[in-house]
C-alpha cells in the first residue's frame, strides 16, 4: 500500500466518520458500504490486509484501549455470562459453522471447514456497543458485550491455529489441542498481569507524565509480542494488562490520565474508521482470489444464516440454564427474555475474521473459497445486524434505568467527598495558625459546596421545567469569561506582547478549567 493511498484511506474514513457523528448515526455500517462502493471505482488501489499488521498494529491497540476503559469490577461480576459467550459460544459456533460448511461444500475436508468456523466465530462488538450506548442499553448488557469482545478474539484465534495445523496435515490429538488452548489462555493472562504490574510500579514512581504516557503506548505491543513469543495468547495478555492498568489508573497523576485519555480516544477513532472501511475495500481482492464466486453465493447465504442462528441458539440456554442452580438464581434472578434477545442479535463480525481468513496458509485445502466465505459472512452479519439491531432494541424497549440511580450515587459520593475536602481544609487552616487568608478559605469552601450542589441538582426536575440552576448559570457565565480571557491572550500574542510559549501555558490552564466546567454538558 503506497503512502498516498494510505493517507487517502485514513482521511476518507475520518471524513465519513465525522459526517456520521454529525447526524448521530453509527459510522460502522456506513464505512463498510462506502468501502464496497469505492472498491468499484476504476483505478482504486488494492488495499490488501496483512494479517500480522492487523493483529499487532490495529487489533492490539484497540483491545488495549477498550480494556483500559472497561470496568474490572463489572467484568469480574459478570464473569459467568462473559465466559459463556467469549469461550463457550466461540467453540460452539466454530463447530456448528464448520459442520455446516463441510456438509454444504462438496470435497471440503472437515478440518478445513473448522478453520472457516474458527475464522467467523468471534463477533466484533464495536458496532453493537456503539448502537447500545446511543440507544441506552442497560449497563450490564453493555458490560457483557464489551467483555465478550475483549476475550472472544483470543479464543477464536487459538482454535484457528489448531484447526489450521490439522487442515495442513499436522497430527493433533484432542488432548494436545486442549493443552494448546490452556497454554494460550492461562499463559496470556499471567504474562499480561505480570508486565502490567511492572509497568504500573514504574509509572507511579516516574512523576513524569510524558514519559508515563509514552510507556503506556508501548505496553500493548510489548505485551502482545512477549506472549506470542512463548506461544501464549497475545490478545489475552493485552486484555489482562489493560484491565489491570485501567483499574490502577487512579494511582497515577492527573496529567498522565488526561494525556492517556486523549491519546487513546484519537487512536481508537482512526483505527476503527480505517478498519471498517478496509472491510468494504476487500471485495475486489477476495473475488479475484476465488475466481468464479457465483457457485459460492448460496453457500455464503446459508452459512451466514447458520452463523446468526448459532448465536441465538446458544444465548438463550446459556442465559437460563445456569439459573436452574438455586445458588446462582438467588444471586442473579431470571432476566426478561428481551435482554438475551438483544444480546443474541449483537453478532456482527469484523476485521478479526478477515485478518484470520487472510492468514490461512496456502497448504489448507480450499483456501480461496474459505476466504471468500469469511468475507461474505463478515459483511452479511454487519449489514444484517447493523440495520436491524437499533430497531430491535427500540421495539423490545430494552433500556437501562441507571441514570437516576447513578445520579443519586454520585450525589451521595460527591457530598461525602465535599465534607472530606472541607474537613481537610479546616485542618490545614488550623495548622497554619491563621496565616492562610480567610477569603481563600471561604472561596475554597464555596467551590466544594458548588461541586456537591451540582450532583444534587441533577436529581431534580429537568432544566426545561425548573429553569436554570445556580450552578448551571455559574458554569455558563464562567465559560463566557474563559472565552473572553482566551481571546485577550491570543490578541496579545498576535500583537507580539507575549510569546507563543506563554500563550500555550495559559491556554492549557484555561482549557483544563473549561473542561471541568463542561463535564456535565
C-alpha positions as CSV (number, residue, x, y, z in Angstrom):
1,X,0.0,0.0,0.0
2,X,1.6,3.3,-1.1
3,X,1.9,6.2,1.2
4,X,-0.5,8.5,-0.7
5,X,-3.2,5.7,-0.9
6,X,-2.8,5.1,2.9
7,X,-3.3,8.8,3.7
8,X,-6.3,8.9,1.4
9,X,-7.8,5.9,3.2
10,X,-7.3,7.4,6.6
11,X,-8.6,10.9,5.6
12,X,-11.6,9.4,3.7
13,X,-12.5,7.1,6.6
14,X,-12.3,10.0,9.1
15,X,-14.5,12.2,6.8
16,X,-17.2,9.5,6.7
17,X,-17.0,9.1,10.5
18,X,-17.3,12.8,11.0
19,X,-20.4,13.0,8.9
20,X,-22.0,10.1,10.7
21,X,-21.3,11.6,14.1
22,X,-22.7,14.9,12.9
23,X,-26.0,13.2,12.1
24,X,-25.8,11.0,15.2
25,X,-25.6,7.7,13.4
26,X,-23.2,4.8,13.9
27,X,-20.4,5.1,11.3
28,X,-19.6,1.4,11.2
29,X,-22.1,0.2,8.7
30,X,-21.7,3.4,6.6
31,X,-18.0,2.8,6.4
32,X,-18.4,-0.7,5.2
33,X,-20.9,0.3,2.5
34,X,-18.8,3.2,1.3
35,X,-15.8,0.9,1.2
36,X,-17.6,-1.5,-1.0
37,X,-18.8,1.3,-3.3
38,X,-15.4,2.8,-3.6
39,X,-13.9,-0.5,-4.4
40,X,-15.8,-0.4,-7.8
41,X,-14.2,2.9,-8.8
42,X,-11.6,2.2,-11.6
43,X,-8.0,2.9,-10.5
44,X,-8.6,2.4,-6.8
45,X,-5.5,0.6,-5.4
46,X,-5.6,-2.8,-3.8
47,X,-5.8,-2.2,0.0
48,X,-4.7,-5.7,1.0
49,X,-5.0,-6.9,4.6
50,X,-1.7,-8.1,6.1
51,X,-2.9,-10.4,9.0
52,X,0.2,-9.6,11.1
53,X,-0.2,-5.9,10.7
54,X,-3.9,-6.0,11.5
55,X,-3.4,-8.1,14.6
56,X,-0.4,-6.2,16.0
57,X,-1.0,-2.7,14.6
58,X,-4.8,-2.5,14.8
59,X,-6.4,-5.1,17.0
60,X,-3.8,-4.9,19.8
61,X,-4.2,-1.2,20.5
62,X,-8.0,-1.3,20.1
63,X,-8.3,-4.2,22.6
64,X,-5.9,-2.5,25.0
65,X,-7.8,0.8,24.8
66,X,-11.1,-1.0,25.3
67,X,-9.7,-2.8,28.3
68,X,-8.4,0.4,29.9
69,X,-11.9,1.9,29.6
70,X,-13.7,-1.2,30.9
71,X,-14.8,-1.9,34.4
72,X,-12.7,-4.5,36.1
73,X,-15.3,-4.9,38.8
74,X,-18.1,-5.2,36.2
75,X,-16.0,-7.7,34.3
76,X,-15.5,-9.8,37.4
77,X,-19.1,-9.6,38.4
78,X,-20.2,-10.8,35.0
79,X,-17.5,-13.4,34.5
80,X,-20.0,-16.3,34.0
81,X,-22.0,-14.7,31.1
82,X,-18.9,-13.3,29.6
83,X,-17.1,-16.7,29.7
84,X,-20.1,-18.4,28.2
85,X,-20.1,-16.0,25.3
86,X,-16.4,-15.5,24.8
87,X,-15.4,-19.1,25.2
88,X,-18.4,-21.3,25.1
89,X,-20.2,-19.6,22.2
90,X,-17.0,-19.3,20.1
91,X,-16.3,-23.1,20.5
92,X,-20.0,-23.8,19.7
93,X,-20.0,-21.5,16.7
94,X,-16.8,-23.0,15.3
95,X,-18.2,-26.5,15.5
96,X,-21.7,-25.6,14.0
97,X,-20.4,-23.4,11.2
98,X,-17.6,-25.9,10.4
99,X,-20.0,-28.8,10.2
100,X,-22.4,-26.8,8.0
101,X,-19.6,-25.8,5.6
102,X,-18.4,-29.4,5.5
103,X,-21.9,-30.5,4.6
104,X,-22.5,-27.7,2.0
105,X,-19.3,-27.7,0.0
106,X,-18.5,-30.9,-1.8
107,X,-15.0,-32.2,-1.2
108,X,-14.2,-29.8,1.7
109,X,-12.3,-31.6,4.4
110,X,-13.7,-31.3,7.9
111,X,-10.5,-29.7,9.4
112,X,-10.6,-27.0,6.7
113,X,-14.3,-26.5,7.4
114,X,-13.5,-26.0,11.0
115,X,-10.9,-23.4,10.0
116,X,-13.8,-21.4,8.5
117,X,-15.8,-21.9,11.7
118,X,-12.9,-20.5,13.8
119,X,-12.4,-17.6,11.5
120,X,-16.0,-16.3,11.7
121,X,-16.8,-17.4,15.2
122,X,-15.9,-14.2,17.1
123,X,-18.3,-11.3,16.8
124,X,-16.8,-7.8,16.8
125,X,-18.9,-5.8,19.4
126,X,-17.6,-2.4,18.4
127,X,-20.6,-1.6,16.3
128,X,-23.1,-3.3,18.7
129,X,-21.6,-1.3,21.7
130,X,-21.8,1.9,19.7
131,X,-25.5,1.3,18.9
132,X,-26.3,0.2,22.5
133,X,-24.6,3.2,24.0
134,X,-26.5,5.5,21.7
135,X,-29.9,3.8,22.5
136,X,-29.3,3.4,26.2
137,X,-28.9,-0.3,26.7
138,X,-28.7,-1.4,30.4
139,X,-25.2,-1.2,31.8
140,X,-25.0,-4.9,32.4
141,X,-25.8,-5.7,28.8
142,X,-23.1,-3.3,27.7
143,X,-20.6,-4.8,30.2
144,X,-21.3,-8.3,28.9
145,X,-20.9,-7.3,25.2
146,X,-17.7,-5.4,25.9
147,X,-16.3,-8.3,28.0
148,X,-17.2,-10.8,25.2
149,X,-15.4,-8.6,22.6
150,X,-12.3,-8.4,24.8
151,X,-11.9,-12.2,25.1
152,X,-13.5,-13.9,22.2
153,X,-10.9,-13.0,19.6
154,X,-8.2,-14.8,21.7
155,X,-10.4,-17.9,21.9
156,X,-11.2,-17.9,18.2
157,X,-7.5,-17.4,17.1
158,X,-6.4,-20.2,19.4
159,X,-8.9,-22.5,17.8
160,X,-7.9,-21.2,14.4
161,X,-4.3,-22.2,15.0
162,X,-5.3,-25.7,16.0
163,X,-7.7,-26.1,13.0
164,X,-5.1,-24.7,10.5
165,X,-2.5,-27.2,11.8
166,X,-4.9,-30.0,11.5
167,X,-6.1,-29.0,8.0
168,X,-2.5,-28.6,6.8
169,X,-1.9,-32.3,7.7
170,X,-0.3,-32.0,11.2
171,X,-1.2,-34.7,13.6
172,X,-3.0,-33.1,16.5
173,X,-4.9,-35.1,19.2
174,X,-7.7,-33.7,21.3
175,X,-5.5,-33.7,24.3
176,X,-2.8,-31.6,22.6
177,X,-5.4,-29.2,21.3
178,X,-6.8,-28.7,24.8
179,X,-3.2,-28.2,26.0
180,X,-2.6,-25.5,23.4
181,X,-5.8,-23.8,24.3
182,X,-4.9,-23.8,28.1
183,X,-1.4,-22.6,27.5
184,X,-2.6,-19.8,25.3
185,X,-5.2,-18.7,27.8
186,X,-3.6,-19.1,31.1
187,X,-0.1,-18.1,29.9
188,X,-1.5,-15.0,28.2
189,X,-3.3,-13.8,31.3
190,X,-0.3,-14.4,33.5
191,X,2.1,-12.6,31.2
192,X,-0.3,-9.6,30.8
193,X,-0.7,-9.2,34.5
194,X,3.0,-9.6,35.2
195,X,4.0,-7.0,32.7
196,X,1.2,-4.6,33.8
197,X,2.3,-4.8,37.4
198,X,5.9,-3.9,36.5
199,X,4.7,-1.0,34.2
200,X,2.4,0.4,36.9
201,X,5.2,0.1,39.6
202,X,7.5,2.1,37.3
203,X,4.9,4.7,36.2
204,X,3.8,5.7,39.7
205,X,7.5,6.4,40.6
206,X,8.4,8.4,37.5
207,X,6.4,11.6,38.2
208,X,6.9,12.5,34.5
209,X,3.6,12.5,32.6
210,X,5.0,12.5,29.0
211,X,7.3,9.5,29.8
212,X,4.5,7.7,31.6
213,X,2.1,8.2,28.6
214,X,4.8,7.1,26.2
215,X,5.4,4.0,28.3
216,X,1.7,3.3,28.2
217,X,1.8,3.4,24.4
218,X,4.4,0.7,24.3
219,X,2.6,-1.6,26.7
220,X,0.1,-3.3,24.3
221,X,2.7,-4.1,21.6
222,X,5.3,-5.3,24.1
223,X,2.8,-7.5,25.9
224,X,1.5,-9.0,22.7
225,X,4.9,-9.8,21.3
226,X,6.2,-11.3,24.6
227,X,3.2,-13.6,24.9
228,X,3.3,-14.7,21.3
229,X,7.0,-15.5,21.6
230,X,6.2,-18.2,24.2
231,X,3.1,-19.3,22.2
232,X,0.6,-17.8,24.7
233,X,-2.3,-15.7,23.6
234,X,-1.0,-12.2,22.9
235,X,-4.6,-10.8,22.7
236,X,-5.5,-12.2,26.2
237,X,-2.3,-10.8,27.5
238,X,-3.2,-7.3,26.2
239,X,-6.7,-7.5,27.7
240,X,-5.3,-8.6,31.1
241,X,-2.8,-5.8,31.0
242,X,-5.4,-3.2,30.0
243,X,-7.8,-4.2,32.7
244,X,-5.1,-4.1,35.4
245,X,-3.7,-0.7,34.4
246,X,-7.2,0.7,33.9
247,X,-8.2,-0.4,37.4
248,X,-5.0,1.1,38.9
249,X,-5.2,4.3,36.8
250,X,-6.4,6.5,39.8
251,X,-3.0,5.9,41.4
252,X,-1.2,7.8,38.6
253,X,-1.1,11.6,38.2
254,X,-3.9,13.7,36.7
255,X,-1.8,14.8,33.8
256,X,-1.0,11.3,32.8
257,X,-4.7,10.3,32.9
258,X,-5.7,13.3,30.8
259,X,-3.0,12.6,28.2
260,X,-3.8,8.9,28.1
261,X,-7.4,9.5,27.6
262,X,-6.8,12.0,24.7
263,X,-4.3,9.8,23.0
264,X,-6.3,6.6,23.1
265,X,-9.6,8.3,22.1
266,X,-7.9,9.7,19.0
267,X,-6.2,6.4,18.2
268,X,-9.5,4.5,18.5
269,X,-11.2,6.9,16.2
270,X,-8.6,6.5,13.5
271,X,-8.2,2.7,13.8
272,X,-11.9,1.9,14.0
273,X,-12.6,4.1,11.0
274,X,-9.9,2.6,8.8
275,X,-10.7,-1.0,9.9
276,X,-14.4,-0.9,8.8
277,X,-13.5,0.9,5.6
278,X,-10.9,-1.8,4.8
279,X,-13.6,-4.5,5.2
280,X,-15.6,-3.0,2.4
281,X,-12.5,-2.4,0.2
282,X,-11.5,-6.1,0.3
283,X,-14.3,-7.0,-2.1
284,X,-12.2,-6.9,-5.4
285,X,-9.2,-8.8,-3.9
286,X,-11.4,-11.5,-2.4
287,X,-13.4,-12.0,-5.6
288,X,-10.2,-12.1,-7.6
289,X,-8.7,-14.8,-5.4
290,X,-11.7,-17.1,-5.6
291,X,-12.3,-16.6,-9.4
292,X,-15.9,-17.6,-10.0
293,X,-17.8,-16.6,-6.9
294,X,-21.2,-17.4,-8.2
295,X,-21.4,-21.0,-7.0
296,X,-20.4,-19.9,-3.5
297,X,-23.1,-17.3,-3.1
298,X,-25.8,-19.7,-2.0
299,X,-23.4,-21.4,0.4
300,X,-22.5,-17.9,1.7
301,X,-26.1,-17.0,2.4
302,X,-26.8,-20.3,4.2
303,X,-23.6,-20.1,6.3
304,X,-24.5,-16.5,7.2
305,X,-27.9,-17.7,8.5
306,X,-26.2,-20.5,10.4
307,X,-23.8,-18.1,11.9
308,X,-26.6,-15.8,13.1
309,X,-28.8,-18.7,14.3
310,X,-25.9,-20.3,16.2
311,X,-25.7,-17.3,18.4
312,X,-29.4,-17.2,19.1
313,X,-29.5,-21.0,19.8
314,X,-26.6,-20.6,22.3
315,X,-27.6,-17.4,24.1
316,X,-31.0,-18.4,25.5
317,X,-30.0,-21.7,27.1
318,X,-26.7,-20.1,28.3
319,X,-28.8,-17.4,30.0
320,X,-31.4,-19.5,31.6
321,X,-29.9,-23.0,32.3
322,X,-27.3,-21.8,34.8
323,X,-30.0,-20.1,36.8
324,X,-31.7,-23.5,37.4
325,X,-29.0,-23.9,40.1
326,X,-30.6,-22.3,43.2
327,X,-27.4,-20.5,44.4
328,X,-27.0,-18.8,41.0
329,X,-30.7,-18.0,40.8
330,X,-30.7,-16.3,44.2
331,X,-27.8,-14.1,43.3
332,X,-28.9,-13.5,39.8
333,X,-32.6,-14.0,39.1
334,X,-34.0,-14.9,35.7
335,X,-33.9,-11.9,33.3
336,X,-36.7,-10.9,31.0
337,X,-36.5,-12.7,27.6
338,X,-35.9,-9.3,25.9
339,X,-32.4,-9.0,27.3
340,X,-31.0,-12.2,25.8
341,X,-32.9,-11.5,22.6
342,X,-30.9,-8.3,22.2
343,X,-27.6,-10.0,23.1
344,X,-28.3,-12.8,20.7
345,X,-28.7,-10.3,17.9
346,X,-25.5,-8.4,18.6
347,X,-23.3,-10.7,16.4
348,X,-21.6,-8.5,13.9
349,X,-18.3,-10.0,12.6
350,X,-15.4,-7.7,12.0
351,X,-11.8,-7.3,11.0
352,X,-10.6,-10.1,13.1
353,X,-12.4,-12.6,10.9
354,X,-10.9,-11.1,7.8
355,X,-7.4,-11.0,9.3
356,X,-7.7,-14.6,10.3
357,X,-9.1,-15.5,6.8
358,X,-6.1,-13.9,5.0
359,X,-3.8,-15.7,7.5
360,X,-4.9,-19.1,6.3
361,X,-1.8,-20.8,5.0
362,X,-1.7,-21.9,1.3
363,X,-1.4,-25.6,2.5
364,X,-5.0,-25.6,3.7
365,X,-7.4,-27.1,1.1
366,X,-10.0,-24.7,-0.5
367,X,-8.2,-21.7,0.9
368,X,-9.6,-19.2,-1.7
369,X,-13.2,-20.4,-1.1
370,X,-12.7,-20.1,2.7
371,X,-11.5,-16.5,2.4
372,X,-14.5,-15.6,0.2
373,X,-17.0,-17.2,2.6
374,X,-15.4,-15.5,5.6
375,X,-15.7,-12.1,3.7
376,X,-19.3,-12.9,2.8
377,X,-20.3,-13.8,6.3
378,X,-18.5,-10.8,7.8
379,X,-20.2,-8.3,5.5
380,X,-23.5,-10.1,5.7
381,X,-23.7,-10.0,9.5
382,X,-22.5,-6.4,9.6
383,X,-25.3,-5.4,7.2
384,X,-28.0,-7.6,8.8
385,X,-27.3,-6.8,12.4
386,X,-26.3,-3.2,11.8
387,X,-29.5,-2.4,10.0
388,X,-31.8,-4.3,12.4
389,X,-30.3,-4.1,15.9
390,X,-31.4,-0.5,16.6
391,X,-34.9,-1.4,15.5
392,X,-34.9,-4.4,17.7
393,X,-33.7,-2.5,20.8
394,X,-36.4,0.1,20.3
395,X,-39.1,-2.5,19.6
396,X,-38.3,-4.5,22.7
397,X,-37.8,-1.5,24.8
398,X,-34.6,-2.8,26.4
399,X,-33.2,0.3,28.0
400,X,-31.2,0.9,31.2
401,X,-32.7,2.6,34.2
402,X,-29.3,3.5,35.7
403,X,-29.4,7.3,35.0
404,X,-31.3,8.3,38.2
405,X,-29.6,5.7,40.3
406,X,-26.2,6.9,39.0
407,X,-27.1,10.5,39.7
408,X,-28.1,9.6,43.3
409,X,-25.0,7.6,43.9
410,X,-22.8,10.3,42.5
411,X,-24.5,13.0,44.6
412,X,-24.0,10.9,47.8
413,X,-20.3,10.3,46.9
414,X,-19.9,14.0,46.0
415,X,-21.4,15.1,49.3
416,X,-19.1,12.8,51.2
417,X,-16.1,13.9,49.2
418,X,-17.0,17.6,49.8
419,X,-17.3,17.0,53.5
420,X,-13.9,15.3,53.5
421,X,-12.4,18.2,51.5
422,X,-13.8,20.9,53.8
423,X,-12.6,18.9,56.9
424,X,-9.1,18.7,55.4
425,X,-9.3,22.5,54.6
426,X,-10.1,23.2,58.2
427,X,-7.2,21.1,59.4
428,X,-4.8,23.0,57.1
429,X,-6.2,26.3,58.2
430,X,-5.7,25.4,61.9
431,X,-2.1,24.1,61.2
432,X,-1.1,27.5,59.7
433,X,-2.4,29.4,62.7
434,X,-4.4,31.8,60.6
435,X,-1.6,32.5,58.1
436,X,-3.9,31.5,55.3
437,X,-6.1,34.3,54.1
438,X,-9.7,33.8,55.2
439,X,-11.1,34.8,51.8
440,X,-9.1,32.0,50.2
441,X,-10.6,29.5,52.7
442,X,-14.1,30.9,52.0
443,X,-13.6,30.6,48.3
444,X,-12.5,27.0,48.6
445,X,-15.4,26.2,50.8
446,X,-17.7,27.8,48.2
447,X,-16.2,25.7,45.4
448,X,-16.5,22.5,47.3
449,X,-20.2,23.3,48.1
450,X,-20.8,24.1,44.4
451,X,-19.4,20.8,43.2
452,X,-21.7,19.0,45.7
453,X,-24.7,21.0,44.6
454,X,-24.1,20.1,41.0
455,X,-24.7,16.4,41.7
456,X,-27.8,17.1,43.8
457,X,-29.3,19.4,41.1
458,X,-29.2,16.6,38.6
459,X,-31.7,14.7,40.7
460,X,-34.3,17.4,40.4
461,X,-36.6,18.4,37.6
462,X,-35.2,19.0,34.1
463,X,-33.9,22.5,33.4
464,X,-36.7,23.0,30.9
465,X,-39.2,22.7,33.8
466,X,-37.3,24.2,36.7
467,X,-35.3,26.8,34.9
468,X,-31.5,27.2,35.0
469,X,-30.0,26.1,38.3
470,X,-27.5,28.4,40.1
471,X,-24.6,26.0,39.4
472,X,-25.5,25.8,35.7
473,X,-25.7,29.6,35.5
474,X,-22.2,29.8,37.1
475,X,-20.8,27.3,34.6
476,X,-22.3,29.1,31.6
477,X,-21.1,32.6,32.8
478,X,-17.7,31.3,33.7
479,X,-17.3,29.7,30.2
480,X,-18.1,33.0,28.6
481,X,-15.4,34.7,30.8
482,X,-12.9,32.0,29.9
483,X,-13.6,32.6,26.2
484,X,-13.0,36.3,26.7
485,X,-9.7,35.6,28.5
486,X,-8.6,33.3,25.7
487,X,-9.3,35.9,23.1
488,X,-7.3,38.5,25.0
489,X,-4.3,36.2,25.3
490,X,-4.4,35.4,21.6
491,X,-4.6,39.1,20.7
492,X,-1.6,39.8,23.0
493,X,0.3,37.0,21.2
494,X,-0.7,38.4,17.8
495,X,0.5,41.9,18.8
496,X,3.8,40.5,19.9
497,X,3.3,41.4,23.6
498,X,3.6,37.8,24.8
499,X,5.4,34.8,23.3
500,X,3.8,31.6,22.0
501,X,5.3,29.7,24.9
502,X,3.4,32.0,27.3
503,X,0.2,31.6,25.3
504,X,0.4,27.8,25.4
505,X,0.9,27.8,29.1
506,X,-2.1,30.0,29.9
507,X,-4.3,28.3,27.3
508,X,-3.6,24.9,29.0
509,X,-4.8,26.3,32.3
510,X,-7.9,27.8,30.7
511,X,-8.6,24.6,28.7
512,X,-8.4,22.5,31.9
513,X,-10.9,24.8,33.6
514,X,-13.2,24.8,30.7
515,X,-13.1,21.0,30.5
516,X,-14.2,20.9,34.2
517,X,-16.9,23.4,33.6
518,X,-18.2,21.5,30.5
519,X,-18.2,18.0,32.0
520,X,-22.0,17.9,32.6
521,X,-23.0,19.3,29.2
